[in-house]
Amino acid sequence: MLPRMVLRVRRAVRRLAKRPEELASTGLENQASWDRMMTRYRPVETETERRLKAVERELNRLGLR
């Protein structure tokens, strides 16, 4: 089992090493990739959350605790 996997990995590495230009990404591609990833983890802010944050800021400004 392991020797077959090693052979498959070797073949894949050889195949990819022959065409490094296909693996190289540009700065714009990297930036777009990071932006897509970050939008997945960014919380979606709803109207209710925005209102609660506004109320919290107002209470903090007034100093009520």
N, C-alpha and C positions, 0 to 999 in steps of 0.2 A: 504494500500500500504506500509506504513512505517513498520508496524509490520511484514510483510512478509520479507522485506529486513533485518530487525533485526534478524529474525530467520535464514535466509540464512547465514548471517555473523557469527552468533553464531555457526552454524553447521560447517562452514568452519574453524573457529578458533579451535573448538574442534578436528576436523579431523587433522589439521596441528599440533596441540599441542601434539597429541599422537605420532607423528613421527618427533621429532626435528632434528634428524640426517639428514633427507632429506632436511631440510631448511638450515642447516649449510653449508657454503661454505668455501673452503680452501683459503689460501693466493694466490696460483697460479690461482685459478678461479677468484678471485677478480682482480688480476693484468691483466688477459686476458680480463676481462670485461671492465676495465678502458681503456685498450689499444684499444679495439674495439670502445668504445665511443669516444675517443680522435681522432682516425683516421677519424671518420665521420665529426668532426668539424675542422680538420686541412685543411687549404686551399691547393688546388692542384696548385703547382707552374709550370707554363708552361715555355717553352724555351724563349718566348718573355719577360716574367716577369723577368727571370734570367738575360737576357741581359740588360734590363732597370735598374735593381739593380746594375749591374756591372758598367754601364755608370754613374749612380748616385754616386756610391762610388768614381769613378775616378774624377768626377767633384768636389766632396767634398774634395778630396785629393789635387786637384789643387787650391782650394780656389776660384773658379769662381762662381759668383752669379749674 
